[in-house]
Amino acid sequence: MGNNVKSYLEMREITKTYRTYDHAVVVALKGANLRVRKGTVHAVLGENGAGKTTLMEILAGVLKKDSGTIYFKGQKLEVENASQAFAQGIGMVHQRLSLIEDFTVAENIVLGIEPTNRLGIINLEQIEKKVSKFFQESGFALEASGIVNTLSIGQRQKVEIMRALYRGADLLILDEPTSALTEQEVQDLFRLINVFKKQGKTIIFITHKIEEVLDIADELTVLRKGRTIGEGQIKDFSKKEIIQMIMGEPISLRIERIPLRKGKILLSVRDLSVSSNGNLERVKNISFDLKEGEITAIAGVSGNGQKELVEAIFGLRLPATGKILVNSKDITNLLPRGRREMGISYIPEDRMNLGSSLKSSLMENVIVDKYYKPPFSERGWRQIDLCKKYAEKLVSNYNIKIPDVDCCVGTLSGGNIQRVIIARELTTDFTILIAQEPTMGLDLGSIKYVYNLLLEMRNEGKTILLLTSDMDEIINLSDRILVMYRGEIVANLDNNLKPITKEEIGEYMLGIKRQNHIELLG
């Protein structure tokens, strides 16, 4: 390009390496380049571990580059931290959520920039009114007075996005912003992005979802193994070409799901009601069974009781009424460890806080539910060599990209952290798997890999309870679909009897239709 800086943003020959505590070197970026025009939506694509988030965190001041040059608004940019980047008009919404759970939505939005009166006193009521007005003007249906720990992951992502927008960023970086959003929530976000773009602002959009890129982006940059291998305007690329740039080869998410003969009942939920942290009834007297060799999906707009239902089944939340049975044994009052002993495995939606310990090593993460049992523990002593060999086997079997099993899990990309969780949960002695957003933030190759694993488990006679905001995933994988609306199951759909459409599911999700009692019994 020469030395003329024509782009709104230009990152030239950016390199970044990490050193682990045992001095292993991880090369994240190898001379990556990025050029972004003002007032555009620019997609940054690449498989897990390609360097997308690292490149953006350098731009946002979270990480320091080893070498390379950044130009922003025609001037050379050097920032030491995120505050300095934000002062330049660069804001980033991270894949790893950073909200304070015990604060209200409004308090999180204004944290660090709280308005005060002449005496330095913060007026929370005034803050809530101001934030509520901003939400209404933006078309986002969130209660400013709501406590963050009562929100779903999808709703928390929306708060993160609104916080950056509220603070008036000129360049907004969104790292996998739709990973836990429903289709309607995605469209709401895209509408807001288009409003943002019309105001002359610029959005960098990191995603693995090709359909979203084609819907919302003007331009793209593709990274592979830390290098920029493609860039240009969206209109110049087909979907197939984009996939090939990302993966190096074409990948189809089509899978063959042969209906199996239904086996015995493994898990039963009977007349279950569950309350939220604020004692609001979120699950209302529901009943269903999970059978051998079956994938059952729970579909529903975020906030209709799915989160509380899953927490009750795994023992993270006590139900108000009702029972949960595994092989006819009542487990309603068992703690999570006791439920694991009964054969329940769990891939949680919140992989950063609930699914993993980011400050612990990979080895510690994969033996967390096994370290106290033989052969990993003998007479109270942990067998370190055996634990290490076990962890190394999982790294190999599940293709986890990490230099050493002693490395901290927090240094991995989001997709590789998900692989760690999946490896741990699928290598326990389980018969029941709760899989909540199992492919969130994964690239196409990893998604296909997870699909095949879930089908393999199902074909072995295990039962899977699938909760995902991806409607295509529900239709692709599920034998049966239960739809929740306002805490109740309003539809029980057999996906093997006849193919279920997204439109049909959507009518139940929005409360437009509801099955009668006989239909709900299946």
C-alpha positions in Angstrom: 0.0 0.0 0.0 2.9 2.3 0.4 3.1 4.9 3.2 -0.2 6.7 2.4 -2.8 6.2 5.1 -6.2 6.2 3.4 -8.2 3.9 5.7 -10.1 5.0 8.8 -8.3 2.2 10.6 -5.2 0.4 9.4 -3.2 -2.2 11.3 0.1 -3.2 9.6 2.2 -6.3 10.2 1.0 -6.9 13.7 2.8 -9.7 15.6 2.1 -11.1 19.0 3.5 -14.0 21.0 2.7 -15.3 24.5 5.0 -17.0 26.9 3.5 -19.5 29.3 4.8 -19.8 32.9 6.9 -22.8 31.8 8.5 -20.5 29.0 6.7 -22.2 26.1 6.1 -19.7 23.2 2.6 -19.4 21.6 2.6 -17.3 18.4 -0.8 -15.7 18.1 -0.2 -13.2 15.2 2.4 -13.4 12.5 2.3 -10.1 10.6 -1.5 -9.6 10.5 -3.0 -6.7 8.5 -6.4 -5.0 8.7 -7.9 -2.1 6.8 -11.3 -0.7 7.8 -13.2 2.1 6.1 -15.3 4.6 8.1 -19.0 4.0 8.4 -18.8 0.4 7.5 -19.5 -3.0 9.2 -16.3 -5.0 8.8 -16.3 -8.7 9.6 -13.2 -10.4 11.0 -13.3 -14.1 10.4 -11.2 -17.1 11.1 -11.3 -20.5 12.8 -10.8 -20.8 16.6 -7.3 -19.7 17.5 -6.7 -17.8 14.2 -5.9 -14.6 16.1 -9.1 -12.6 15.7 -9.7 -11.7 19.3 -6.0 -11.1 19.9 -5.8 -8.6 17.0 -8.8 -6.8 18.3 -7.6 -6.7 21.9 -4.4 -5.1 20.7 -6.5 -2.4 19.0 -8.7 -1.9 22.1 -5.6 -1.6 24.4 -6.2 -4.8 26.3 -3.0 -6.4 24.9 0.3 -4.9 23.7 1.6 -5.9 20.3 5.2 -7.1 19.9 5.6 -5.2 16.6 3.7 -3.5 13.9 2.0 -0.2 13.4 -1.6 1.1 13.9 -3.1 4.1 12.2 -6.5 5.5 13.4 -8.2 8.5 11.8 -5.0 9.2 9.9 -2.8 9.3 13.0 -0.4 6.8 14.4 -2.1 5.1 17.4 -0.3 4.0 20.5 -2.3 3.0 23.5 -1.2 1.5 26.8 -4.6 0.3 28.1 -8.3 0.1 27.3 -9.0 3.5 28.9 -6.6 5.2 26.5 -8.2 3.3 23.6 -11.7 4.4 24.7 -10.5 8.0 25.0 -9.6 7.7 21.3 -13.2 6.5 20.5 -12.5 2.7 20.4 -14.7 0.5 22.4 -14.8 -3.3 22.6 -17.6 -5.7 23.7 -15.7 -8.9 24.7 -16.8 -12.5 24.3 -16.0 -13.0 28.0 -18.6 -10.9 29.8 -17.4 -8.4 32.4 -20.6 -7.2 34.2 -20.9 -7.0 38.0 -23.6 -9.5 38.7 -24.9 -7.9 41.9 -25.3 -4.5 40.3 -28.4 -3.3 38.3 -28.3 -3.0 34.6 -28.2 0.8 34.9 -25.3 0.7 37.4 -23.3 -1.5 35.0 -24.0 0.8 32.1 -22.7 3.9 33.9 -20.0 2.3 36.0 -16.9 4.6 36.0 -18.8 7.5 34.5 -21.5 7.9 37.1 -23.1 11.4 37.1 -23.0 13.1 40.5 -24.5 16.3 42.0 -22.4 19.2 43.4 -21.9 17.2 46.6 -20.6 14.1 44.7 -23.7 12.1 45.5 -24.9 9.6 42.9 -28.6 9.6 42.2 -29.5 6.1 41.2 -33.1 6.9 40.4 -31.9 9.6 37.9 -29.4 7.1 36.4 -32.1 4.5 35.9 -34.4 7.0 34.2 -31.6 8.2 31.9 -30.6 4.6 30.9 -34.2 3.5 30.5 -34.7 6.4 28.1 -31.6 5.4 26.1 -32.9 1.8 25.9 -36.3 3.0 24.7 -34.8 5.2 22.0 -32.6 2.3 20.9 -35.5 -0.2 20.8 -34.0 -2.6 23.4 -36.5 -4.2 25.8 -34.4 -4.3 29.0 -35.3 -3.2 32.5 -32.7 -0.7 33.7 -33.5 -1.6 37.3 -33.0 -5.3 36.8 -30.2 -7.1 38.7 -27.7 -8.6 36.3 -27.5 -12.0 38.0 -31.2 -12.6 37.1 -30.4 -12.2 33.4 -29.7 -14.9 30.8 -26.3 -14.9 29.0 -28.0 -13.5 25.9 -29.5 -10.6 27.9 -26.1 -9.9 29.6 -24.5 -9.7 26.1 -27.1 -7.1 25.2 -26.2 -5.1 28.3 -22.5 -5.2 27.4 -23.3 -3.9 23.9 -25.6 -1.2 25.2 -22.9 -0.1 27.7 -20.4 0.5 24.9 -23.0 2.3 22.8 -24.1 4.5 25.8 -20.5 5.7 26.2 -20.4 6.9 22.6 -17.7 4.9 20.9 -16.8 5.9 17.3 -15.4 2.5 16.5 -17.2 -0.4 18.2 -15.6 -3.9 18.2 -18.1 -6.7 18.8 -16.5 -10.1 19.6 -19.0 -12.9 18.9 -21.9 -10.7 20.0 -24.7 -13.0 18.8 -23.3 -16.3 20.2 -26.1 -16.6 22.7 -28.9 -14.5 21.1 -32.1 -15.8 19.6 -32.8 -15.1 15.9 -35.1 -12.2 16.9 -32.5 -10.8 19.2 -29.9 -11.0 16.4 -32.2 -9.1 14.1 -32.7 -6.4 16.9 -29.0 -6.1 17.2 -28.5 -5.8 13.4 -31.1 -3.1 13.3 -29.2 -1.2 15.9 -25.9 -1.7 14.1 -27.5 -0.2 10.9 -28.6 2.8 12.9 -25.1 3.1 14.3 -23.7 2.9 10.8 -26.0 5.6 9.5 -24.7 7.9 12.2 -21.2 7.6 10.5 -19.8 5.2 13.1 -17.8 2.0 12.4 -18.3 -1.5 13.6 -15.8 -4.4 13.6 -17.8 -7.7 13.9 -16.0 -10.9 14.9 -18.1 -14.0 14.2 -18.1 -17.5 12.9 -21.6 -17.3 11.5 -21.3 -16.9 7.7 -25.0 -16.1 7.3 -24.6 -13.1 9.7 -21.6 -11.9 7.7 -23.6 -11.9 4.5 -26.5 -10.2 6.2 -24.8 -7.3 8.1 -21.2 -6.8 6.9 -19.9 -4.6 4.1 -16.3 -5.9 4.1 -14.4 -8.7 5.5 -10.9 -9.8 6.6 -10.0 -13.5 7.1 -7.2 -14.6 9.4 -5.7 -18.1 9.4 -3.0 -19.2 11.9 -2.2 -15.6 12.8 -1.9 -14.2 9.2 -4.3 -12.2 7.0 -5.1 -14.5 4.1 -8.0 -12.6 2.5 -9.8 -9.2 2.5 -12.3 -7.3 0.4 -16.0 -6.4 0.0 -18.7 -8.9 0.9 -20.3 -8.6 -2.5 -17.2 -10.0 -4.2 -17.4 -13.3 -2.3 -19.7 -16.3 -2.3 -20.6 -18.2 0.9 -18.5 -21.1 -0.3 -15.5 -18.9 -1.0 -15.7 -17.4 2.5 -15.8 -20.8 4.1 -12.8 -22.0 2.0 -10.8 -18.9 3.0 -11.6 -19.6 6.7 -11.1 -23.4 6.8 -8.9 -24.0 3.7 -11.5 -26.6 2.5 -15.3 -26.6 2.1 -17.3 -27.8 5.1 -21.0 -28.7 5.2 -23.0 -28.8 8.5 -25.4 -31.3 7.1 -25.6 -34.4 9.2 -27.4 -37.7 8.9 -29.7 -38.3 11.9 -31.3 -41.7 11.5 -34.4 -42.1 13.9 -33.7 -44.7 16.5 -36.0 -46.9 18.4 -36.8 -45.1 21.7 -35.4 -46.8 24.8 -36.3 -46.6 28.4 -36.9 -43.4 30.4 -33.6 -42.1 31.9 -34.8 -38.8 33.4 -38.2 -37.6 34.4 -39.3 -34.1 35.4 -42.6 -34.1 37.3 -44.8 -31.1 38.1 -41.7 -28.9 38.4 -41.9 -25.2 39.4 -38.8 -23.1 39.8 -38.4 -19.5 41.0 -35.8 -16.9 40.1 -33.4 -15.2 42.5 -36.1 -12.6 43.0 -38.7 -15.3 43.9 -40.6 -14.9 40.6 -42.0 -18.2 39.2 -39.9 -18.8 36.1 -40.8 -22.5 35.5 -44.5 -23.4 36.0 -45.5 -26.9 36.8 -43.9 -28.7 33.9 -43.4 -32.4 33.2 -41.5 -34.4 30.6 -39.3 -37.5 30.1 -35.9 -38.0 28.5 -35.4 -41.4 26.9 -32.4 -43.5 25.8 -31.1 -42.7 22.3 -32.9 -39.4 22.0 -31.9 -35.7 21.6 -34.5 -33.5 23.1 -34.2 -29.7 22.4 -35.7 -27.0 24.6 -36.6 -24.0 22.3 -37.7 -20.6 23.5 -37.0 -16.9 23.5 -34.4 -16.1 26.1 -35.9 -15.5 29.6 -38.8 -17.9 29.4 -37.5 -20.2 32.1 -35.0 -22.4 30.2 -32.1 -21.2 32.4 -33.9 -21.9 35.7 -35.1 -25.3 34.4 -31.5 -26.4 33.5 -30.2 -25.2 36.9 -32.8 -27.1 38.7 -32.1 -30.4 36.8 -28.4 -30.1 37.5 -28.8 -29.1 41.1 -27.7 -25.4 40.9 -31.1 -24.2 42.0 -33.7 -25.9 44.2 -37.2 -26.2 42.7 -40.1 -24.7 44.6 -42.3 -27.8 43.9 -42.1 -31.0 41.9 -39.6 -33.9 41.5 -36.6 -34.8 39.3 -36.0 -38.6 38.8 -33.1 -40.4 37.3 -33.8 -44.1 36.6 -36.9 -43.7 38.9 -34.7 -42.5 41.8 -35.5 -39.1 43.3 -32.6 -36.7 42.9 -34.5 -33.5 43.6 -32.4 -32.5 46.7 -29.0 -33.8 45.5 -26.1 -31.4 45.0 -24.4 -31.3 41.6 -21.7 -33.8 42.6 -24.4 -36.3 43.6 -26.2 -35.8 40.3 -22.9 -36.4 38.5 -22.7 -39.7 40.4 -26.1 -40.5 39.1 -24.9 -40.1 35.5 -25.7 -36.5 34.6 -23.1 -34.5 32.6 -23.4 -30.8 31.9 -22.0 -28.4 29.3 -23.0 -25.0 30.7 -23.9 -21.9 28.7 -21.5 -19.7 30.7 -18.3 -21.4 29.9 -16.0 -18.7 31.4 -17.5 -18.6 34.9 -19.4 -21.8 35.3 -17.8 -24.2 32.8 -14.2 -23.6 33.5 -11.6 -22.2 35.9 -9.7 -19.7 33.8 -6.8 -19.4 36.3 -6.3 -23.1 36.6 -4.4 -25.4 34.2 -6.0 -27.5 31.5 -5.1 -30.6 33.5 -6.9 -29.3 36.6 -9.9 -28.3 34.5 -10.4 -31.8 33.0 -10.0 -33.8 36.2 -12.0 -31.4 38.4 -14.8 -34.1 38.7 -12.4 -37.0 39.0 -9.4 -35.9 41.1 -10.8 -37.5 44.3 -11.4 -40.9 42.7 -9.1 -43.8 41.8 -7.0 -44.0 39.7 -6.4 -40.3 39.9 -6.2 -40.3 43.7 -4.8 -43.1 45.8 -5.0 -43.0 49.6 -5.6 -39.2 49.4 -2.6 -38.6 47.1 -3.2 -37.2 43.7 -1.4 -39.2 41.0 0.1 -36.3 39.0 1.7 -38.3 36.2 -1.5 -40.2 35.6 -3.6 -37.0 35.6 -1.2 -35.4 33.1 -1.3 -38.4 30.7 -5.1 -38.3 30.9 -5.2 -34.6 30.1 -2.7 -35.1 27.2 -4.9 -37.8 25.8 -7.9 -35.5 25.8 -5.9 -32.7 24.1 -5.1 -35.1 21.3 -8.5 -36.7 21.0 -10.4 -33.4 21.0 -7.8 -31.4 19.0 -7.3 -28.7 21.7 -4.7 -26.2 20.7 -2.5 -25.7 23.7 1.3 -25.9 24.2 1.1 -27.9 27.4 -1.5 -29.3 29.7 0.0 -27.2 32.5 -0.9 -24.0 30.7 -3.6 -21.8 32.1 -7.0 -22.3 30.4 -7.5 -18.5 30.5 -4.8 -18.1 27.8 -6.9 -20.2 25.3 -9.3 -18.9 22.7 -13.1 -19.1 23.5 -13.4 -22.0 21.0 -10.6 -24.0 22.6 -12.0 -23.4 26.1 -15.3 -24.9 24.8 -13.4 -27.9 23.6 -11.8 -28.4 27.0 -15.3 -28.4 28.6 -16.7 -30.8 26.0 -13.7 -33.1 26.5 -14.2 -33.1 30.2 -18.0 -33.7 30.1 -18.1 -36.4 27.4 -15.4 -38.5 29.1 -17.3 -39.0 32.3 -19.4 -42.1 32.9 -22.7 -40.4 32.0 -26.0 -41.5 30.5 -27.7 -38.0 30.5 -26.0 -35.0 28.9 -27.3 -31.4 29.4 -25.8 -29.4 26.5 -26.4 -25.7 26.8 -25.2 -23.7 23.8 -22.6 -26.4 23.0 -21.3 -24.7 19.8 -21.4 -21.1 21.0 -18.5 -19.2 19.4 -17.1 -22.2 17.6 -15.9 -22.2 13.9 -17.6 -24.3 11.3 -15.1 -27.2 11.6 -15.5 -27.3 15.4 -19.3 -27.1 15.1 -19.4 -30.1 12.7 -17.1 -31.9 15.2 -19.5 -31.3 18.1 -22.5 -32.3 16.0 -20.9 -35.6 15.3 -20.0 -36.2 18.9 -23.5 -35.5 20.1 -25.0 -37.9 17.5 -22.4 -40.5 18.5 -23.5 -40.2 22.1 -27.1 -40.4 21.1 -26.5 -43.5 19.0 -24.8 -45.2 21.9 -28.1 -44.9 23.8 -27.4 -41.8 25.9 -30.0 -39.1 26.2 -29.2 -35.4 25.5 -31.1 -32.4 26.6 -30.1 -29.6 24.1 -30.6 -25.9 24.8 -29.5 -23.6 22.0 -30.5 -20.3 20.5 -29.5 -21.6 17.1 -32.7 -22.7 15.4 -30.9 -24.6 12.6 -29.0 -26.5 15.3 -32.3 -27.5 17.0 -33.8 -28.7 13.7 -30.6 -30.5 12.6 -29.9 -32.4 15.8 -33.2 -33.0 17.7 -35.5 -36.0 17.7 -38.0 -34.0 19.8 -38.5 -30.3 20.4 -40.1 -28.9 23.6 -41.0 -25.2 23.3 -41.2 -23.0 26.4 -43.2 -19.9 26.7 -43.5 -17.9 29.9 -42.3 -20.8 32.0 -44.5 -23.5 30.5 -44.1 -26.1 27.8 -46.5 -25.1 25.1 -45.4 -27.6 22.4 -44.0 -31.1 22.2 -42.9 -31.6 18.5 -41.7 -34.9 17.0 -38.9 -34.0 14.6 -38.7 -37.5 13.3 -42.4 -37.9 12.4 -42.3 -34.9 10.1 -39.6 -32.2 9.5 -40.3 -29.2 11.8 -39.8 -25.7 10.3 -38.4 -22.6 12.0 -41.6 -20.8 11.4 -43.6 -23.5 13.2 -41.3 -23.4 16.2 -41.4 -19.6 16.2 -45.2 -19.5 16.5 -45.0 -21.5 19.7 -42.0 -19.5 21.0 -43.9 -16.2 20.6 -47.1 -17.5 22.2 -49.1 -17.4 19.0 -49.9 -21.1 19.2 -50.2 -23.7 21.9 -50.8 -27.4 21.8 -53.7 -29.0 23.7 -53.1 -31.4 26.7 -53.3 -34.5 24.5 -50.7 -33.1 22.0 -48.4 -32.1 24.8 -48.3 -35.7 26.1 -46.9 -36.7 22.7 
